[in-house]
Amino acid sequence: MSTQRDSLAEAAMRAIAQRERAERTAAITVQTVMGNVFQGDEVSQSRMVRVLRAMEEELPDGTVLWIMADNSLAEITLAELEEALRLSVAEQQVIWLETH
């Protein structure tokens, strides 16, 4: 009986950790050296990758309009978008390692 209870407790603790990790990942924001604040959640990271991939011939000086974390619109360089992506991935890595 206690083994089953222990298994249920472990499963509950894993579920709590997974939920916490998901919430923290969804709330990631990063600030670039230019001072712009970007959303860094997984969906935003995916958008960054798609834009950078589609416009890679224009790196690093090309520009794109981007909706910032505060919902303002800014014209940013692709180099800054690449920096925001690197920062976001690094922050997500920290979160995942802390909650592993």
N, C-alpha and C positions, 0 to 999 in steps of 0.2 A: 504494500500500500504506500509506504513512504517513497519508494522508487517512482511510482506513478505520480505522486505529489511533487517530487523533485523535478520530474520531467515536465510537468505542467508549469511549475514555477520558472524553470529555465526557458520554456517556450514563451511564457508571458514576458520575461525579462528581455528576450530577443525581440519580441514584437514591439516593446516599448523603445528599445534602442533603435530599431529600424524606423519607427515613426519619428523619433527625435532626429535621426540622421536625415530623413526626408524633409522634415520641417526646416532644419538648418540649411540644407542644400537649396531648398526653394527660396530662402531668404538671402542668399549670397548677393552682396554688392561689392564692387571693387572701384577704387579710384586710381586713375592713371596719373602719370607725371604731369599731364596737362591740366589736371584737376577735375576732369569729367568723371562722373559716377555712373557706372554701368550696372545693370542687373546681370548677375552671374549664374543664375540657376541653370539647370540642364537644358531647358528649352532655349534660353538665351544663348547658351554656348553653341547649341546646334545651329541657330540662326547665324551666329558669328562665323562659324565654319563654312556654312553655305555661301555667305557673301564673300568671304576671303577666297574661297575656292573659285567662285564664278568670276572674280575680279583679279585673280592672282597676277595677270599680266600688267596690271596697273600698280602693283606694290612697288615701293612703299608710299608713293606720293599721291596716289589716287584718293579721291574723297567719296564719301557716301553720307546721306542723311540718315541719322540714327535717333531713335527715341531713347532718351536717357532714363535713368532710374526714377527721376522726379517727373517723368512724362513730358519733359521739354524736348524740343527738336533741335538737334545740333548737327552741323556739318563737321565730320571728323575725317581724319586721314585713315587709310587702311592700316597704316603702321600702328596708330593708336588702337584701332579695333583689334589688331593682332595682340597688342599688349594687354588689352582688357580680357581677351580670351586666355592668354597665359596666366594672368592673375586669377581668373575665375577657376581654371582647372587646378591651380595650386591650392586655392582655398578649399575646393571640393576634396582634394586629396587629404588635406589636413583633417577635415570633418570625417571622412571615411576611416582614416587611420585611428582617430580618437574613439570612434564608436565600434571598432572591430572587436 
